[in-house]
Amino acid sequence: MREGGVVEALFSLRVPWTRVWQVGLVVAIVAPHVVGPSVGSVVVAGLGGALVLAYYFSVPRRLGGLLAPWALLLLIGSIGAMQHPTSDVLRDVWYIGKIPIVLGVGYLFAARIGALSTVLATYAVGALCLALPHVLQFVVDPSLLSLSTGTLRNRVGAGFVLTAFVPVVLWLARREGVPVLEKQPWLWKACVGLSVLSLILSFSRTYAICLILMALSPLFVRQVRAIRSKRQASVWRRAALVVLLLGVGVGWMQFAQQSNLVQFVDKVANSLVEITIQNQTDPEARNENWRGFEMYRAVRQYAEGSPVERLVGTGLGTKVDLGIRIPLGDRYFRYIPLLHNGYGMLLVKTGLIGAILYLLVFVQFLRRARHLGRRTTHGETRLAAMICVGCTLSVLLATLVISGLLNPYAMDAAGLLLGSSLFVLHSAEQARRDSTPAQASPSAAP
């Protein structure tokens, strides 16, 4: 058999490959939360390998441009990496290297599954698979509601970013006339309802803001409105249902355990103070405003570097010196490899060039989404542009408070969804170019 014949024969079998890829995408969404971030990354990378294999060892042409900036970021970080222990360097390679993996895997899953409605239905089911066990823990053991917010999040988890995206994305899909789960209305309601409940029970400020950013994405895209009034009324009824569920959920939590809600409101009120870059000598103030303190130490360490180190960093494997020993779990640490503020982490490890490169990549995503979203009347393209904007803004925000896509697993689902939206935008851009008639060259004079 000729080279590649085995692969070609395998994928020519009468197998419902769309369903297979849908299951694979759900596995990619759930795996980091079930088997842990390290093993989950291996699972996601393995699924990426299977997707490349399905292309007969070829990938979409635009995928290379999507992954290239991250290879450059790793190259910048490798400049000073030789002075650090190999284990620390490999850990940072994983932190940065998994970003193109999740983006690429989301991109390839969208390419293999096809229709955006089917892709989004798969993400909705993935959110349902995460939200259902989370909510059931409170059904089985209602005494969890008596715990403090911090203890509760340690026991049952800190929530999932996809549960913040899915209710809004399904609403936007209805708004844009993209049929997602229309033939299974009960499943649509289950995905929205359980996602909202899981989001409420997570007490996550970051994920709540991610939901708001996704809901505001149409304002950034400024799409052309082309929806019938009856459909708009139906969409608004569902939006009202989501708001009602949020209100009932918050009221329920207040009735069940007022201290949890008070603690959550206090944390929201303290959010800006918490990330303010400042030194803290008082232990209690340092614990309350930890993000600002560790960023202060990172900026100080960065400023003490040489001019070259300020440009390209001190390399992958660098740890931030906190100046004190702090308890993390059952051990004490003075040097930490990962900050809540991902920009500070990049600044120390890859310098000003690396931090700017990181920002420019996401700014380019925003520009492409807005450009295509404003110039099309196609519902799927507009929806993909909104999702791209919502995910990108959420990642930029999350990088400030929970290290964004540099986080071991918290924002991986956002990366997958962002990659899928980019595939739809790239496809629409390519289709637009192909449909533009080439300008005829002037005929030669006789």
C-alpha positions as a Python dict, from the first residue, in 0.01 Angstrom:
ca = {
    (1, 'M'): (0, 0, 0),
    (2, 'R'): (132, 345, -87),
    (3, 'E'): (253, 581, 184),
    (4, 'G'): (-40, 738, 367),
    (5, 'G'): (-274, 470, 231),
    (6, 'V'): (-349, 327, 574),
    (7, 'V'): (-452, 666, 707),
    (8, 'E'): (-659, 739, 397),
    (9, 'A'): (-832, 401, 421),
    (10, 'L'): (-906, 455, 790),
    (11, 'F'): (-1076, 790, 737),
    (12, 'S'): (-1265, 666, 431),
    (13, 'L'): (-1457, 413, 642),
    (14, 'R'): (-1828, 470, 698),
    (15, 'V'): (-1787, 622, 1042),
    (16, 'P'): (-1983, 925, 1171),
    (17, 'W'): (-1664, 1127, 1205),
    (18, 'T'): (-1850, 1445, 1297),
    (19, 'R'): (-1983, 1269, 1608),
    (20, 'V'): (-1638, 1133, 1681),
    (21, 'W'): (-1487, 1481, 1670),
    (22, 'Q'): (-1771, 1616, 1883),
    (23, 'V'): (-1694, 1359, 2151),
    (24, 'G'): (-1326, 1444, 2120),
    (25, 'L'): (-1400, 1814, 2174),
    (26, 'V'): (-1604, 1736, 2486),
    (27, 'V'): (-1314, 1527, 2615),
    (28, 'A'): (-1074, 1817, 2549),
    (29, 'I'): (-1303, 2048, 2747),
    (30, 'V'): (-1354, 1817, 3043),
    (31, 'A'): (-1017, 1639, 3070),
    (32, 'P'): (-811, 1913, 3247),
    (33, 'H'): (-1076, 1935, 3521),
    (34, 'V'): (-1103, 1557, 3566),
    (35, 'V'): (-749, 1421, 3533),
    (36, 'G'): (-558, 1735, 3627),
    (37, 'P'): (-385, 2003, 3420),
    (38, 'S'): (-71, 1806, 3334),
    (39, 'V'): (-245, 1490, 3212),
    (40, 'G'): (-522, 1702, 3063),
    (41, 'S'): (-270, 1888, 2850),
    (42, 'V'): (-137, 1556, 2724),
    (43, 'V'): (-491, 1448, 2636),
    (44, 'V'): (-558, 1773, 2449),
    (45, 'A'): (-225, 1747, 2266),
    (46, 'G'): (-306, 1387, 2174),
    (47, 'L'): (-640, 1492, 2033),
    (48, 'G'): (-457, 1757, 1834),
    (49, 'G'): (-234, 1485, 1692),
    (50, 'A'): (-541, 1285, 1589),
    (51, 'L'): (-683, 1591, 1417),
    (52, 'V'): (-360, 1645, 1225),
    (53, 'L'): (-365, 1277, 1130),
    (54, 'A'): (-718, 1325, 997),
    (55, 'Y'): (-577, 1586, 761),
    (56, 'Y'): (-333, 1324, 630),
    (57, 'F'): (-51, 1502, 818),
    (58, 'S'): (-147, 1841, 674),
    (59, 'V'): (-320, 2133, 844),
    (60, 'P'): (-514, 2440, 727),
    (61, 'R'): (-282, 2698, 580),
    (62, 'R'): (-383, 2977, 821),
    (63, 'L'): (-305, 2764, 1126),
    (64, 'G'): (68, 2823, 1087),
    (65, 'G'): (22, 3199, 1120),
    (66, 'L'): (-189, 3145, 1432),
    (67, 'L'): (82, 2941, 1603),
    (68, 'A'): (392, 3132, 1488),
    (69, 'P'): (379, 3415, 1749),
    (70, 'W'): (384, 3163, 2033),
    (71, 'A'): (689, 2991, 1887),
    (72, 'L'): (854, 3333, 1877),
    (73, 'L'): (757, 3394, 2241),
    (74, 'L'): (917, 3064, 2341),
    (75, 'L'): (1227, 3157, 2142),
    (76, 'I'): (1253, 3489, 2328),
    (77, 'G'): (1214, 3313, 2660),
    (78, 'S'): (1485, 3062, 2573),
    (79, 'I'): (1751, 3334, 2549),
    (80, 'G'): (1818, 3336, 2923),
    (81, 'A'): (1685, 2991, 3002),
    (82, 'M'): (2024, 2818, 3023),
    (83, 'Q'): (2097, 2974, 3362),
    (84, 'H'): (1794, 2807, 3525),
    (85, 'P'): (1725, 2444, 3626),
    (86, 'T'): (1591, 2229, 3344),
    (87, 'S'): (1278, 2135, 3540),
    (88, 'D'): (1188, 2501, 3587),
    (89, 'V'): (1248, 2574, 3219),
    (90, 'L'): (1030, 2283, 3108),
    (91, 'R'): (752, 2396, 3339),
    (92, 'D'): (750, 2741, 3178),
    (93, 'V'): (766, 2585, 2831),
    (94, 'W'): (449, 2402, 2927),
    (95, 'Y'): (280, 2720, 3059),
    (96, 'I'): (343, 2905, 2731),
    (97, 'G'): (346, 2608, 2494),
    (98, 'K'): (-2, 2491, 2584),
    (99, 'I'): (-147, 2821, 2457),
    (100, 'P'): (-90, 2739, 2088),
    (101, 'I'): (-197, 2382, 2162),
    (102, 'V'): (-542, 2478, 2291),
    (103, 'L'): (-587, 2744, 2021),
    (104, 'G'): (-479, 2502, 1749),
    (105, 'V'): (-690, 2215, 1879),
    (106, 'G'): (-998, 2438, 1896),
    (107, 'Y'): (-921, 2557, 1543),
    (108, 'L'): (-887, 2204, 1408),
    (109, 'F'): (-1197, 2075, 1585),
    (110, 'A'): (-1401, 2349, 1419),
    (111, 'A'): (-1246, 2256, 1085),
    (112, 'R'): (-1334, 1890, 1125),
    (113, 'I'): (-1683, 1931, 1276),
    (114, 'G'): (-1790, 2186, 1016),
    (115, 'A'): (-2102, 2392, 1081),
    (116, 'L'): (-2068, 2653, 1356),
    (117, 'S'): (-2405, 2551, 1499),
    (118, 'T'): (-2275, 2198, 1554),
    (119, 'V'): (-1950, 2327, 1702),
    (120, 'L'): (-2134, 2549, 1950),
    (121, 'A'): (-2374, 2268, 2040),
    (122, 'T'): (-2068, 2063, 2133),
    (123, 'Y'): (-1933, 2340, 2356),
    (124, 'A'): (-2275, 2366, 2521),
    (125, 'V'): (-2273, 1993, 2596),
    (126, 'G'): (-1918, 2029, 2731),
    (127, 'A'): (-2036, 2304, 2967),
    (128, 'L'): (-2324, 2079, 3073),
    (129, 'C'): (-2079, 1798, 3153),
    (130, 'L'): (-1885, 2035, 3378),
    (131, 'A'): (-2181, 2211, 3539),
    (132, 'L'): (-2394, 1906, 3622),
    (133, 'P'): (-2149, 1736, 3864),
    (134, 'H'): (-2071, 2075, 4018),
    (135, 'V'): (-2437, 2151, 4092),
    (136, 'L'): (-2511, 1794, 4203),
    (137, 'Q'): (-2256, 1826, 4483),
    (138, 'F'): (-2482, 2087, 4644),
    (139, 'V'): (-2790, 1873, 4587),
    (140, 'V'): (-2628, 1572, 4753),
    (141, 'D'): (-2474, 1773, 5038),
    (142, 'P'): (-2666, 2098, 5105),
    (143, 'S'): (-2444, 2160, 5409),
    (144, 'L'): (-2180, 2285, 5166),
    (145, 'L'): (-2372, 2612, 5159),
    (146, 'S'): (-2281, 2669, 5524),
    (147, 'L'): (-1910, 2686, 5441),
    (148, 'S'): (-1721, 3007, 5386),
    (149, 'T'): (-1662, 3109, 5026),
    (150, 'G'): (-1293, 3015, 5032),
    (151, 'T'): (-1353, 2676, 5190),
    (152, 'L'): (-1644, 2609, 4956),
    (153, 'R'): (-1434, 2681, 4646),
    (154, 'N'): (-1158, 2455, 4777),
    (155, 'R'): (-1405, 2172, 4834),
    (156, 'V'): (-1613, 2181, 4515),
    (157, 'G'): (-1399, 2382, 4276),
    (158, 'A'): (-1370, 2741, 4161),
    (159, 'G'): (-1606, 2706, 3865),
    (160, 'F'): (-1557, 2688, 3490),
    (161, 'V'): (-1514, 2967, 3239),
    (162, 'L'): (-1723, 2781, 2981),
    (163, 'T'): (-2031, 2804, 3205),
    (164, 'A'): (-1994, 3183, 3181),
    (165, 'F'): (-1973, 3176, 2801),
    (166, 'V'): (-2234, 2920, 2702),
    (167, 'P'): (-2554, 3100, 2821),
    (168, 'V'): (-2455, 3416, 2637),
    (169, 'V'): (-2330, 3234, 2327),
    (170, 'L'): (-2656, 3039, 2296),
    (171, 'W'): (-2849, 3364, 2335),
    (172, 'L'): (-2637, 3536, 2070),
    (173, 'A'): (-2684, 3239, 1838),
    (174, 'R'): (-3062, 3275, 1861),
    (175, 'R'): (-3022, 3649, 1809),
    (176, 'E'): (-2819, 3594, 1492),
    (177, 'G'): (-3044, 3321, 1356),
    (178, 'V'): (-2786, 3042, 1400),
    (179, 'P'): (-2976, 2722, 1497),
    (180, 'V'): (-2791, 2578, 1799),
    (181, 'L'): (-2979, 2292, 1970),
    (182, 'E'): (-3309, 2412, 1820),
    (183, 'K'): (-3424, 2054, 1770),
    (184, 'Q'): (-3348, 1975, 2136),
    (185, 'P'): (-3505, 2264, 2332),
    (186, 'W'): (-3483, 2067, 2656),
    (187, 'L'): (-3109, 2033, 2608),
    (188, 'W'): (-3080, 2407, 2530),
    (189, 'K'): (-3258, 2488, 2856),
    (190, 'A'): (-3049, 2236, 3052),
    (191, 'C'): (-2723, 2380, 2921),
    (192, 'V'): (-2826, 2737, 2999),
    (193, 'G'): (-2986, 2665, 3335),
    (194, 'L'): (-2715, 2444, 3479),
    (195, 'S'): (-2439, 2669, 3346),
    (196, 'V'): (-2595, 2969, 3520),
    (197, 'L'): (-2640, 2775, 3845),
    (198, 'S'): (-2282, 2651, 3833),
    (199, 'L'): (-2159, 3005, 3771),
    (200, 'I'): (-2353, 3136, 4070),
    (201, 'L'): (-2223, 2860, 4295),
    (202, 'S'): (-1865, 2923, 4189),
    (203, 'F'): (-1861, 3275, 4342),
    (204, 'S'): (-1607, 3369, 4074),
    (205, 'R'): (-1563, 3740, 4006),
    (206, 'T'): (-1349, 3667, 3701),
    (207, 'Y'): (-1599, 3435, 3537),
    (208, 'A'): (-1888, 3672, 3613),
    (209, 'I'): (-1703, 3950, 3431),
    (210, 'C'): (-1628, 3709, 3144),
    (211, 'L'): (-2004, 3658, 3106),
    (212, 'I'): (-2054, 4036, 3092),
    (213, 'L'): (-1776, 4081, 2837),
    (214, 'M'): (-1924, 3814, 2613),
    (215, 'A'): (-2266, 3980, 2642),
    (216, 'L'): (-2115, 4316, 2543),
    (217, 'S'): (-1928, 4177, 2241),
    (218, 'P'): (-2201, 4280, 1990),
    (219, 'L'): (-2133, 4644, 2080),
    (220, 'F'): (-1771, 4601, 1975),
    (221, 'V'): (-1856, 4423, 1651),
    (222, 'R'): (-2143, 4661, 1566),
    (223, 'Q'): (-2319, 4402, 1359),
    (224, 'V'): (-2597, 4469, 1107),
    (225, 'R'): (-2934, 4383, 1259),
    (226, 'A'): (-3132, 4153, 1031),
    (227, 'I'): (-3364, 3947, 1253),
    (228, 'R'): (-3739, 3920, 1246),
    (229, 'S'): (-3938, 4070, 1531),
    (230, 'K'): (-4086, 3733, 1635),
    (231, 'R'): (-3741, 3582, 1662),
    (232, 'Q'): (-3623, 3883, 1861),
    (233, 'A'): (-3914, 3841, 2103),
    (234, 'S'): (-3827, 3473, 2148),
    (235, 'V'): (-3465, 3559, 2213),
    (236, 'W'): (-3552, 3823, 2471),
    (237, 'R'): (-3781, 3578, 2651),
    (238, 'R'): (-3486, 3344, 2688),
    (239, 'A'): (-3263, 3628, 2799),
    (240, 'A'): (-3524, 3712, 3064),
    (241, 'L'): (-3516, 3346, 3173),
    (242, 'V'): (-3139, 3366, 3223),
    (243, 'V'): (-3174, 3687, 3428),
    (244, 'L'): (-3450, 3525, 3634),
    (245, 'L'): (-3231, 3222, 3704),
    (246, 'L'): (-2947, 3451, 3810),
    (247, 'G'): (-3179, 3643, 4042),
    (248, 'V'): (-3328, 3329, 4192),
    (249, 'G'): (-2982, 3182, 4236),
    (250, 'V'): (-2844, 3488, 4413),
    (251, 'G'): (-3155, 3509, 4633),
    (252, 'W'): (-3127, 3141, 4715),
    (253, 'M'): (-2764, 3178, 4815),
    (254, 'Q'): (-2849, 3479, 5030),
    (255, 'F'): (-3124, 3282, 5203),
    (256, 'A'): (-2907, 2971, 5240),
    (257, 'Q'): (-2599, 3141, 5374),
    (258, 'Q'): (-2579, 3516, 5386),
    (259, 'S'): (-2213, 3511, 5482),
    (260, 'N'): (-2117, 3362, 5146),
    (261, 'L'): (-2289, 3642, 4955),
    (262, 'V'): (-2144, 3908, 5184),
    (263, 'Q'): (-1795, 3764, 5140),
    (264, 'F'): (-1842, 3759, 4763),
    (265, 'V'): (-1962, 4121, 4755),
    (266, 'D'): (-1669, 4224, 4974),
    (267, 'K'): (-1426, 4054, 4737),
    (268, 'V'): (-1585, 4228, 4438),
    (269, 'A'): (-1558, 4564, 4614),
    (270, 'N'): (-1193, 4494, 4695),
    (271, 'S'): (-1103, 4378, 4342),
    (272, 'L'): (-929, 4695, 4225),
    (273, 'V'): (-740, 4735, 4552),
    (274, 'E'): (-636, 4371, 4540),
    (275, 'I'): (-454, 4406, 4206),
    (276, 'T'): (-299, 4745, 4280),
    (277, 'I'): (80, 4713, 4261),
    (278, 'Q'): (210, 4798, 4606),
    (279, 'N'): (438, 4667, 4879),
    (280, 'Q'): (273, 4522, 5189),
    (281, 'T'): (453, 4487, 5522),
    (282, 'D'): (149, 4397, 5730),
    (283, 'P'): (78, 4021, 5699),
    (284, 'E'): (-299, 4065, 5706),
    (285, 'A'): (-298, 4337, 5440),
    (286, 'R'): (-54, 4131, 5232),
    (287, 'N'): (-287, 3830, 5237),
    (288, 'E'): (-589, 4041, 5143),
    (289, 'N'): (-407, 4212, 4857),
    (290, 'W'): (-178, 3929, 4755),
    (291, 'R'): (-201, 3986, 4380),
    (292, 'G'): (-76, 4342, 4413),
    (293, 'F'): (209, 4237, 4643),
    (294, 'E'): (342, 3961, 4418),
    (295, 'M'): (319, 4195, 4118),
    (296, 'Y'): (514, 4455, 4314),
    (297, 'R'): (789, 4200, 4373),
    (298, 'A'): (787, 4101, 4005),
    (299, 'V'): (815, 4461, 3883),
    (300, 'R'): (1095, 4527, 4131),
    (301, 'Q'): (1283, 4218, 4013),
    (302, 'Y'): (1231, 4323, 3650),
    (303, 'A'): (1358, 4677, 3719),
    (304, 'E'): (1678, 4540, 3875),
    (305, 'G'): (1771, 4359, 3553),
    (306, 'S'): (2017, 4474, 3291),
    (307, 'P'): (1895, 4665, 2981),
    (308, 'V'): (1906, 4344, 2779),
    (309, 'E'): (1712, 4155, 3048),
    (310, 'R'): (1448, 4426, 3048),
    (311, 'L'): (1402, 4372, 2675),
    (312, 'V'): (1403, 3991, 2657),
    (313, 'G'): (1365, 3890, 3022),
    (314, 'T'): (1574, 3661, 3236),
    (315, 'G'): (1448, 3352, 3055),
    (316, 'L'): (1207, 3066, 3100),
    (317, 'G'): (1258, 2905, 3439),
    (318, 'T'): (1286, 3237, 3625),
    (319, 'K'): (1114, 3253, 3962),
    (320, 'V'): (995, 3569, 4135),
    (321, 'D'): (1161, 3641, 4470),
    (322, 'L'): (891, 3735, 4721),
    (323, 'G'): (1146, 3846, 4979),
    (324, 'I'): (969, 3641, 5247),
    (325, 'R'): (875, 3279, 5302),
    (326, 'I'): (503, 3219, 5263),
    (327, 'P'): (292, 2908, 5328),
    (328, 'L'): (142, 2742, 5020),
    (329, 'G'): (-34, 2425, 5117),
    (330, 'D'): (184, 2238, 5366),
    (331, 'R'): (512, 2394, 5249),
    (332, 'Y'): (681, 2734, 5262),
    (333, 'F'): (808, 2912, 4951),
    (334, 'R'): (1008, 3227, 4884),
    (335, 'Y'): (1042, 3187, 4506),
    (336, 'I'): (732, 3128, 4292),
    (337, 'P'): (721, 3038, 3918),
    (338, 'L'): (366, 3158, 3841),
    (339, 'L'): (194, 3485, 3926),
    (340, 'H'): (-173, 3573, 3930),
    (341, 'N'): (-81, 3858, 3697),
    (342, 'G'): (30, 3689, 3374),
    (343, 'Y'): (164, 4015, 3234),
    (344, 'G'): (409, 4037, 3523),
    (345, 'M'): (511, 3678, 3463),
    (346, 'L'): (581, 3749, 3096),
    (347, 'L'): (763, 4070, 3182),
    (348, 'V'): (1007, 3888, 3409),
    (349, 'K'): (1060, 3581, 3189),
    (350, 'T'): (1038, 3724, 2834),
    (351, 'G'): (1092, 4094, 2893),
    (352, 'L'): (913, 4390, 2743),
    (353, 'I'): (928, 4235, 2395),
    (354, 'G'): (752, 3918, 2511),
    (355, 'A'): (479, 4102, 2702),
    (356, 'I'): (410, 4330, 2406),
    (357, 'L'): (403, 4033, 2167),
    (358, 'Y'): (146, 3861, 2388),
    (359, 'L'): (-75, 4170, 2381),
    (360, 'L'): (-34, 4225, 2007),
    (361, 'V'): (-154, 3873, 1928),
    (362, 'F'): (-485, 3931, 2104),
    (363, 'V'): (-519, 4285, 1969),
    (364, 'Q'): (-489, 4134, 1621),
    (365, 'F'): (-768, 3889, 1705),
    (366, 'L'): (-989, 4182, 1805),
    (367, 'R'): (-910, 4373, 1488),
    (368, 'R'): (-986, 4077, 1262),
    (369, 'A'): (-1312, 4002, 1443),
    (370, 'R'): (-1433, 4359, 1424),
    (371, 'H'): (-1329, 4396, 1061),
    (372, 'L'): (-1515, 4085, 947),
    (373, 'G'): (-1811, 4127, 1182),
    (374, 'R'): (-1886, 4477, 1057),
    (375, 'R'): (-1861, 4385, 689),
    (376, 'T'): (-2088, 4084, 669),
    (377, 'T'): (-2457, 4006, 691),
    (378, 'H'): (-2391, 3634, 739),
    (379, 'G'): (-2514, 3526, 1080),
    (380, 'E'): (-2247, 3263, 1146),
    (381, 'T'): (-1963, 3502, 1066),
    (382, 'R'): (-2108, 3775, 1288),
    (383, 'L'): (-2159, 3525, 1568),
    (384, 'A'): (-1803, 3396, 1534),
    (385, 'A'): (-1677, 3755, 1547),
    (386, 'M'): (-1870, 3819, 1869),
    (387, 'I'): (-1740, 3499, 2026),
    (388, 'C'): (-1387, 3590, 1924),
    (389, 'V'): (-1423, 3935, 2081),
    (390, 'G'): (-1579, 3797, 2401),
    (391, 'C'): (-1315, 3528, 2443),
    (392, 'T'): (-1028, 3765, 2364),
    (393, 'L'): (-1141, 4033, 2607),
    (394, 'S'): (-1197, 3766, 2871),
    (395, 'V'): (-848, 3624, 2821),
    (396, 'L'): (-693, 3971, 2844),
    (397, 'L'): (-881, 4036, 3167),
    (398, 'A'): (-805, 3691, 3309),
    (399, 'T'): (-435, 3738, 3233),
    (400, 'L'): (-444, 4028, 3477),
    (401, 'V'): (-600, 3835, 3766),
    (402, 'I'): (-555, 3458, 3717),
    (403, 'S'): (-275, 3455, 3454),
    (404, 'G'): (-518, 3388, 3166),
    (405, 'L'): (-415, 3118, 2921),
    (406, 'L'): (-89, 3087, 3118),
    (407, 'N'): (-296, 2939, 3400),
    (408, 'P'): (-248, 2561, 3419),
    (409, 'Y'): (-609, 2491, 3316),
    (410, 'A'): (-865, 2754, 3426),
    (411, 'M'): (-894, 2928, 3087),
    (412, 'D'): (-822, 2639, 2851),
    (413, 'A'): (-1186, 2615, 2740),
    (414, 'A'): (-1173, 2982, 2646),
    (415, 'G'): (-868, 2906, 2431),
    (416, 'L'): (-1048, 2619, 2259),
    (417, 'L'): (-1355, 2833, 2188),
    (418, 'L'): (-1137, 3121, 2069),
    (419, 'G'): (-952, 2889, 1831),
    (420, 'S'): (-1281, 2759, 1690),
    (421, 'S'): (-1411, 3111, 1630),
    (422, 'L'): (-1088, 3204, 1454),
    (423, 'F'): (-1131, 2913, 1212),
    (424, 'V'): (-1479, 3039, 1118),
    (425, 'L'): (-1344, 3391, 1069),
    (426, 'H'): (-1050, 3268, 860),
    (427, 'S'): (-1287, 3059, 646),
    (428, 'A'): (-1517, 3357, 594),
    (429, 'E'): (-1222, 3576, 505),
    (430, 'Q'): (-1095, 3322, 255),
    (431, 'A'): (-1441, 3277, 101),
    (432, 'R'): (-1472, 3652, 62),
    (433, 'R'): (-1137, 3670, -115),
    (434, 'D'): (-1229, 3381, -344),
    (435, 'S'): (-1560, 3541, -435),
    (436, 'T'): (-1397, 3872, -525),
    (437, 'P'): (-1344, 3869, -902),
    (438, 'A'): (-988, 3924, -1004),
    (439, 'Q'): (-927, 4248, -1183),
    (440, 'A'): (-884, 4186, -1550),
    (441, 'S'): (-547, 4286, -1684),
    (442, 'P'): (-558, 4545, -1964),
    (443, 'S'): (-563, 4382, -2305),
    (444, 'A'): (-256, 4414, -2515),
    (445, 'A'): (-270, 4662, -2798),
    (446, 'P'): (-298, 4505, -3147),
}
